[in-house]
């Protein structure tokens, strides 16, 4: 299944007029989230160095 990332300008438009805006450290927190076995293939990506999936 394809899961495209939202466009940043669309996301910022949705935030316009919001009373609250928060941020989190995704770089540190991302690897702390467990991924269901069936969903690991959705994390796959390809680089010139090879094919990768997160465990």
N, C-alpha and C positions, 0 to 999 in steps of 0.2 A: 504494500500500500504506500502511496505517496503522501508525505506529510510536509507540505511547503511551509517555510517560515513566513510569518506575517511581514508585510512591508512596514518599515519603520515609520514612514510618513503617515500611513493609516493608523498605526498604533498611537502616534503622537496626536493625531486628530481626535482620536477617541478619548485621550486624556485631557483635551482642552476643556477648561472650566471645572476640572476636578478640584475638590477641596484637599485631597490627600494624594501624595505621591511618595512612594517608598522605593528603596532599592535593597538588593541583597547581593552578597558576594557569591555569584554563581561559580566562580573559579574554584573556590574552596568547598562550596556546598554541593556541587554537582556530583562529585564522586561519593558522596555520603548517601545518595538515594539508591535504594535497591531497585533493580529492574526485573520485572517478571520474565521468566525464561522465554515465553512466547513473544515478548516485545523486544528482545535483544536485537533481532534482525532490523528493527526500525532505527537502530543507532548506527548502522553500517555506513561507512564512507570509504572512498577510494582516493589514494594519493599516488604520486609517482613511485612511492616506496612500497605500496601494497594495499591490500584490502583489510579493513579493521572493523571490529564490532566491540562495543563495551560489554564487559561482564558485570 
